[in-house]
Amino acid sequence: MNEAFIHYLWKFRMLNRELRTESGHTLAIIKPGEHNTNGGPDFFNARIRINDTLWAGNVEMHVRASDWYRHNHQLDKAYENTILHVVYEPDIAVKCNGSGEIPALVIKGQYPEEIYDRYQLMMKNHLWIPCANLVCPDHEINFRQWAPGLVVERLIEKSQSINHLWESCHRDWEEAFYLHLAIHFGFKINAFPFELLARSLPMKLLQKYWNNRFQLESLLLGQSGMLDQNFSDAYPQTLAVEYQFLKSKYQLKAIQPALWKYLRLRPSNFPNIRLSQFAAFFNQSHGKIFNILESTSFQDARQYFSVSASTYWDTHFSFDKPSVMIPKVIGNSSKNLLMINGVSAFLFFYGQMKGSQVLREKAIHFIEQATGEVNADIHRWKQAGFLPENALHTQAMIQLKNNYCDKKRCLECRIGNKVLRRN
């Protein structure tokens, strides 16, 4: 037994209807109260009836009644208005600050045992989600109702890391957005070197060359450290010469080329290709990338990423290594990821900081318009009968898996709640 399960039983009224306090008085739960996840009593503003007297106040819960004293609640004024002590083991009667004895409710034997058995099974198994062998397609309706809330949770969590980024840019919105987008052009595997490169190459410098794609590419590839070698092809040779001029002019220092990862990447996702695409993106947006956030529609914003690497890369995946002719455009799945993680996440944070519900809703709308991601976990959700229609659903699935299933927060999960309470 643990306190989290006791909270669950109380919050969702899973206890027997005919209850009595430890001293034998009849007890009725009128209102469980507000679940408190911070310091202080576990539930605020509860209402109960003991015999014929209506009580309003706070409720505290422990596995053992003696935990009250172990936690020194008797000395804490925050617990003075405790009207009920809910416990599993009544090993001692408790008082607070010299007041009378606090009524106790012993829950042992006062709830359906199969619920606790199911909960224990979920806590102890090592399946991909705790309820994998208990969940069914009928639970999808609960997921769909919860999906918008899960996405908002995810965006709020992302906003915390974006806030650190913004602060590191001295609260310069354009520089922060540039840095944020650069990170997501790295698509997780190369996010870190992309961030280092962007920090070494301020946006205001790139903006000086927004209308010269060749110089943009020489700056980006040069700062990546990839031009520090001898080349056979004319194009990388001219890039290297141009970069040496710009490097000297602006006293630039390239990052270590060893930071870039190629292993298990498709050639079209190689970082040199992405850097060329980033140069094209900056060129096409006239260096005013912040304008993406002002787009009135998802398609208008997504169009900013409809670019391809320079023509040299049409016949190359790496320098000096010719390949078959394939234009290196940013694919649809990559565009969607840039819209979800790059644009929408930053737009939500921007709306939060500006106090704009309109901007926050637009961020969520953009996610809803995007096609959902495809990965191993999404495939498993589909096998379980959860069929996503768009990125709102897949983002909700990612949040559910990462923030509830992996942490075994089944008692706080709407699906886990249904699984536990099934007849």
C-alpha positions in Angstrom: 0.0 0.0 0.0 1.2 3.6 -0.7 -0.2 7.1 -0.2 -0.7 7.6 -3.9 -3.2 4.8 -4.0 -5.0 6.1 -0.9 -5.3 9.5 -2.6 -6.7 7.8 -5.7 -9.4 5.9 -3.6 -10.4 9.1 -1.9 -10.3 11.4 -4.9 -12.5 9.1 -7.1 -14.8 8.0 -4.3 -13.7 4.3 -4.7 -14.4 3.6 -1.0 -17.5 1.7 0.3 -20.6 3.8 0.7 -21.2 3.0 4.4 -18.2 4.2 6.2 -17.4 4.7 9.9 -14.6 6.5 11.7 -12.2 4.5 13.8 -14.3 5.5 16.9 -17.5 4.1 15.3 -19.2 7.3 14.0 -21.0 7.2 10.6 -19.1 9.1 8.0 -20.3 10.4 4.6 -18.0 12.0 2.0 -19.9 15.1 0.6 -17.0 16.5 -1.3 -13.4 15.0 -1.5 -11.8 18.4 -1.8 -9.1 19.7 -4.0 -6.1 17.4 -4.5 -2.9 19.3 -3.3 0.3 18.2 -4.9 2.4 20.7 -3.0 3.2 21.2 0.7 0.4 21.0 3.2 -2.6 18.7 3.6 -3.3 16.2 0.8 -6.9 17.6 0.1 -8.1 21.1 0.7 -11.7 22.3 1.3 -13.2 18.9 1.7 -16.7 18.4 3.2 -17.7 15.4 5.2 -20.5 14.5 7.6 -19.7 12.7 10.8 -23.0 11.5 12.4 -25.2 14.6 11.9 -22.5 17.2 11.9 -21.2 18.7 8.7 -17.4 19.5 8.6 -15.5 21.6 6.1 -11.7 21.6 6.0 -8.6 19.6 5.0 -8.0 15.9 4.8 -4.6 14.3 5.4 -3.6 10.7 4.4 -1.0 8.2 5.5 -0.3 4.5 5.2 0.3 4.4 9.0 -1.3 6.9 11.3 2.0 7.3 13.1 3.4 8.9 9.9 1.6 12.0 11.2 4.1 12.4 13.9 7.0 11.1 11.8 6.4 14.1 9.5 5.9 16.5 12.4 2.5 17.6 11.2 1.5 18.2 14.9 3.8 21.2 14.9 2.8 22.6 11.5 0.0 25.2 11.5 -0.9 24.3 7.9 -2.5 21.1 9.4 -4.5 22.8 12.1 -7.7 22.7 10.0 -7.5 18.9 9.4 -11.0 17.4 9.8 -10.1 13.8 8.9 -7.1 11.5 9.0 -7.4 8.8 6.3 -5.1 5.8 7.1 -4.4 2.2 6.1 -2.9 1.1 9.5 -4.4 2.9 12.6 -1.4 2.3 14.8 -1.9 5.5 16.9 -4.5 8.3 17.5 -3.3 11.7 16.4 -3.7 15.3 17.6 -2.6 18.7 16.2 -1.1 21.5 18.3 -2.7 20.3 21.5 -6.2 20.2 20.0 -8.6 17.2 20.4 -8.1 13.9 18.6 -8.5 14.1 14.8 -11.2 11.7 13.5 -9.6 8.8 11.6 -11.0 6.7 8.7 -9.3 3.3 8.2 -9.6 2.3 4.6 -8.3 -1.3 5.0 -11.1 -3.5 3.6 -13.2 -0.5 2.5 -12.5 -0.7 -1.3 -12.7 -3.4 -4.0 -9.6 -5.5 -3.7 -9.5 -6.3 -7.4 -8.7 -2.6 -8.1 -5.6 -2.8 -5.9 -4.6 -6.2 -7.4 -4.8 -4.6 -10.9 -2.8 -1.6 -9.7 -0.1 -3.8 -8.3 0.1 -5.8 -11.5 0.5 -2.5 -13.5 3.3 -1.3 -11.1 5.3 -4.5 -11.2 5.2 -5.5 -14.9 7.8 -4.4 -17.5 5.6 -4.0 -20.5 6.0 -1.1 -22.9 3.1 0.6 -21.0 1.9 -0.6 -17.6 -1.6 -1.4 -18.8 -0.5 -2.9 -22.1 -2.3 -6.2 -21.3 -5.4 -4.5 -19.9 -6.0 -1.6 -22.2 -8.5 -2.0 -25.1 -9.7 0.1 -28.1 -12.8 1.1 -26.1 -10.5 3.4 -24.1 -9.6 5.4 -27.1 -12.5 7.8 -26.5 -10.9 8.8 -23.1 -7.6 9.4 -24.9 -9.2 11.6 -27.6 -11.0 13.7 -24.9 -7.7 14.1 -23.0 -5.4 14.7 -26.1 -5.7 18.5 -26.2 -4.8 18.7 -22.4 -1.9 16.3 -22.9 -0.6 18.5 -25.8 -0.9 21.7 -23.6 1.1 19.8 -20.9 3.8 19.0 -23.4 4.0 22.6 -24.7 4.2 24.0 -21.2 7.1 21.6 -20.5 8.9 22.6 -23.8 8.3 26.2 -22.9 10.6 25.8 -19.8 13.6 24.8 -22.0 12.7 27.5 -24.6 12.7 30.0 -21.7 16.3 29.1 -20.8 17.2 29.6 -24.5 15.5 33.0 -24.6 17.2 34.1 -21.4 20.6 33.0 -22.8 19.9 35.2 -25.8 19.3 38.2 -23.5 15.6 38.0 -24.2 16.1 38.8 -27.9 13.1 37.1 -29.5 14.5 36.9 -33.0 17.9 35.5 -31.9 16.1 33.0 -29.6 13.8 31.8 -32.4 16.8 31.5 -34.8 18.7 29.4 -32.2 15.5 27.3 -31.5 15.0 26.6 -35.2 18.6 25.7 -35.8 18.4 23.1 -33.0 15.4 21.5 -34.6 17.1 21.5 -38.0 19.5 19.1 -36.3 16.5 16.7 -35.8 17.5 15.4 -32.4 20.6 13.4 -33.5 22.5 16.6 -34.5 20.6 19.1 -32.4 23.7 19.8 -30.1 26.2 20.6 -32.9 23.5 22.7 -34.7 23.0 24.7 -31.5 26.8 25.2 -31.0 27.1 26.4 -34.6 24.2 28.8 -34.3 25.6 30.3 -31.2 29.0 30.7 -32.9 27.2 32.4 -35.9 24.7 35.1 -34.7 21.6 35.7 -36.7 22.5 39.3 -37.3 25.7 38.2 -39.1 23.7 35.8 -41.3 21.2 38.6 -42.1 24.0 40.6 -43.7 24.1 37.8 -46.4 20.5 36.8 -46.6 20.4 37.5 -50.4 23.6 35.5 -51.2 22.9 31.8 -50.8 26.5 30.9 -51.6 27.9 33.0 -48.8 25.3 31.7 -46.4 26.3 28.2 -47.2 30.0 29.0 -46.9 29.4 30.5 -43.4 27.3 27.6 -42.2 29.5 24.8 -43.6 32.6 26.7 -42.7 31.5 27.2 -39.0 30.6 23.5 -38.9 34.2 22.6 -39.4 33.4 20.6 -42.6 35.4 22.9 -44.9 38.7 22.3 -43.1 40.1 19.8 -45.5 41.5 19.4 -49.1 38.8 19.0 -51.8 38.9 17.7 -55.4 35.6 19.3 -56.5 35.5 23.0 -57.4 32.3 23.8 -55.4 33.7 22.9 -51.9 37.0 24.6 -52.9 35.3 27.9 -53.6 33.2 27.5 -50.4 36.4 27.1 -48.4 38.0 30.1 -50.0 35.0 32.3 -49.3 34.8 31.0 -45.7 38.4 31.9 -45.1 37.7 35.4 -46.2 34.6 35.7 -44.0 36.3 34.0 -41.1 39.1 36.5 -41.1 36.7 39.4 -41.5 34.5 38.5 -38.6 37.1 36.6 -36.5 35.1 33.4 -36.5 36.0 30.1 -34.9 34.5 26.9 -36.3 33.2 24.2 -34.0 34.8 20.7 -34.0 33.7 18.7 -37.1 33.9 15.5 -35.0 30.7 16.6 -33.2 28.5 15.8 -36.2 26.9 12.4 -36.3 26.3 10.4 -39.5 25.9 6.9 -38.1 22.4 5.3 -38.8 21.3 8.5 -40.6 19.9 8.3 -44.1 22.2 10.1 -46.5 19.4 12.7 -47.2 19.6 13.6 -43.5 23.3 14.1 -43.4 24.2 17.3 -41.5 26.0 18.8 -44.5 22.7 18.5 -46.5 20.7 20.0 -43.6 23.1 22.9 -43.4 22.7 23.7 -47.1 18.9 23.5 -46.6 19.2 25.8 -43.6 21.0 28.3 -45.8 18.2 28.0 -48.4 15.6 28.5 -45.7 17.4 31.6 -44.5 17.7 32.9 -48.0 14.0 32.3 -48.9 12.8 34.0 -45.8 14.9 37.1 -46.6 16.6 36.6 -43.2 13.3 37.6 -41.5 12.5 34.1 -40.0 10.5 35.6 -37.2 7.8 36.4 -39.7 6.9 32.6 -39.7 5.2 33.2 -36.3 3.0 35.8 -37.9 1.7 33.4 -40.6 -2.1 33.2 -40.6 -2.4 29.6 -41.7 -0.5 26.4 -41.2 0.2 26.0 -44.9 1.7 29.5 -45.1 4.0 28.8 -42.2 4.9 25.4 -43.6 5.8 26.9 -47.0 8.9 28.5 -45.4 10.4 25.1 -45.2 9.8 24.2 -48.9 13.4 24.5 -49.9 16.2 22.3 -51.2 19.9 22.1 -50.8 22.1 23.8 -53.4 22.5 22.2 -56.8 25.9 20.7 -55.9 24.1 18.4 -53.5 21.7 17.1 -56.2 24.5 14.8 -57.3 26.3 14.4 -53.9 25.6 13.3 -50.4 29.2 14.1 -49.3 31.9 16.3 -50.6 33.9 14.8 -53.5 31.7 11.7 -53.7 29.3 11.8 -56.7 26.0 10.0 -56.5 22.8 9.6 -58.6 20.8 12.7 -59.3 18.4 13.3 -56.4 17.3 16.9 -55.4 17.8 17.3 -51.7 14.4 18.8 -50.7 13.1 19.0 -47.1 10.6 16.1 -47.0 7.1 16.3 -45.8 7.8 14.5 -42.5 10.7 16.8 -41.8 8.5 19.8 -42.5 5.9 18.6 -40.1 8.5 18.0 -37.4 9.9 21.5 -37.9 6.3 22.9 -37.7 5.5 20.9 -34.5 8.7 21.2 -32.6 10.2 24.3 -34.1 7.4 26.7 -34.9 4.4 25.6 -32.8 6.4 25.1 -29.6 8.1 28.5 -29.8 4.8 30.2 -30.8 3.1 28.7 -27.7 5.9 30.0 -25.5 5.8 33.4 -27.2 2.0 33.5 -26.5 2.6 32.6 -22.9 5.1 35.4 -22.4 3.0 37.9 -24.2 -0.2 36.8 -22.4 -1.9 36.0 -25.7 -4.4 33.2 -25.7 -4.8 33.8 -29.5 -1.1 32.9 -30.1 -1.3 29.8 -27.8 -4.4 28.6 -29.6 -2.8 29.2 -33.0 0.2 27.0 -31.9 -2.2 24.2 -30.9 -4.1 24.6 -34.2 -0.9 24.3 -36.2 -0.1 21.0 -34.4 -3.6 19.8 -35.2 -3.1 20.6 -38.9 0.2 18.7 -39.1 0.4 15.1 -40.1 1.3 12.8 -37.1 4.8 11.4 -36.5 5.6 7.8 -37.3 7.8 5.9 -34.8 7.9 2.6 -32.9 5.8 3.9 -29.9 3.1 5.4 -32.2 3.0 2.0 -34.0 2.4 0.3 -30.7 -0.4 2.7 -29.8 -2.0 1.8 -33.1 -1.7 -1.9 -32.4 -3.5 -1.2 -29.1 -6.4 0.3 -31.0 -5.5 4.0 -30.7 -5.6 5.5 -34.2 -4.2 9.0 -34.4 -5.7 11.3 -37.0 -3.1 14.1 -36.8 -0.1 15.4 -34.9 -2.3 16.5 -32.0 -3.0 12.9 -31.3 0.6 11.7 -31.9 2.0 14.5 -29.7 -0.5 13.5 -27.0 0.6 9.9 -27.3 4.2 10.9 -26.8 3.3 12.9 -23.8 1.2 10.1 -22.3 4.0 7.6 -22.8 6.8 9.8 -21.5 5.1 11.6 -18.7 2.6 9.0 -17.4 3.4 5.5 -18.6 7.2 5.6 -18.2 6.8 7.1 -14.8 4.0 4.7 -13.9 1.6 7.6 -13.0 -1.3 5.3 -13.7 -3.4 6.7 -10.9 -3.3 10.2 -12.5 -3.9 8.8 -16.0 -7.5 8.9 -17.4 -6.9 5.6 -19.3 -5.2 4.0 -16.3 -8.2 5.1 -14.2 -10.6 3.4 -16.6 -8.5 0.3 -16.6 -8.5 0.1 -12.8 -12.2 0.7 -12.4 -13.4 -1.6 -15.1 -16.1 -4.1 -14.0 
